[in-house]
Amino acid sequence: MKKLSILLALVMVFAGMGIGAAASVFYTVNAPMPTEKSTPYTAPITLNKTMQIKYMIKDNTTKYGIINHEITKKKNQTVFPLISFNGTVASLIFPENLTVYYTVNGKQPTNKSAIYTSPIILDKNMIIKYLIVSNNTTYTGIVKHTPCKFGKGCNLRM
């Protein structure tokens, strides 16, 4: 019984600190910065066109960011990356069973670039260029992530 009381006390302390508490994420697509009345995040967002996602993560603090996606080979792209939010960060995800090469240094990816194996955490200013190979077809694009403070660079339009 004493162990249960200690466990419950720890859970209450951690919950009060926001540890283990789920963050709320709201976003807009090609629109102004989100508010708590914007679209709530419930599933990965498909980057199926050139677009801009602005997001707000509400936890113990509020974080904002902008994700710009540009398709750079505009011919009949059928495979797309996704943006996912897990906890208090955004991640870039690619569909399974594909070969994806990418860079984070601004250079164009080649078949000698890093190979995607797990979500790419978007936790700072980043430019990810990708090359997807699917059924002898290649698709390319750029994802730019900019964390920002509301009112300081976050009101930018694409």
Residue, then its C-alpha position, 0 to 999 in steps of 0.5 A: m500500500k505504501k508503494l502505491s501511495i508513493l507511485l501515485a504521489l510521483v505520478m501527480v508530481f510528474a503530471g504537474m510538471g508536464i512530464g508525460a502530459a500530452a502537448s496540444v498541437f494546432y496548425t494552419v496550411n498556407a495561412p496565418m499563425p495558428t491559434e487554439k481555434s485552428t486545426p488540431y493535429t490528429a494525424p501526420i500531414t502529407l506534404n503533397k504540394t508546395m505548401q507552408i505549415k505553421y504550427m503551435i505546440k501548447d504544453n507548459t510553454t507555447k512553441y511556434g514554427i514554420i515548415n515550408h515544403e517545395i516540390t522541386k521536380k514538378k512532374n507527376q509526383t505520387v510519393f510524399p513526405l509527412i510531418s508528424f508531431n510527437g510530444t513537443v517536436a515536429s518530425l519529417i517522415f517518409p513512407e516505408n519501402l522506399t529509398v530516400y536520400y537526403t541532405v541537411n547541408g543545403k546540397q542536392p542529394t545523390n545516391k551517395s547521400a545519407i539514406y533515410t532510416s528513421p524520422i528526422i527531428l525538426d528541432k532547429n533551423m534546418i533545410i532538408k533536401y530529399l530524393i525519393v526513388s520509387n519504381n524507377t522514378t525519382y522525386t525531389g523536394i526541400v523542407k525548411h523548418t524555422p522555429c520562431k517566436f510569435g510576432k518575431g518572424c512567425n507572421l511570414r507568408m510563403 
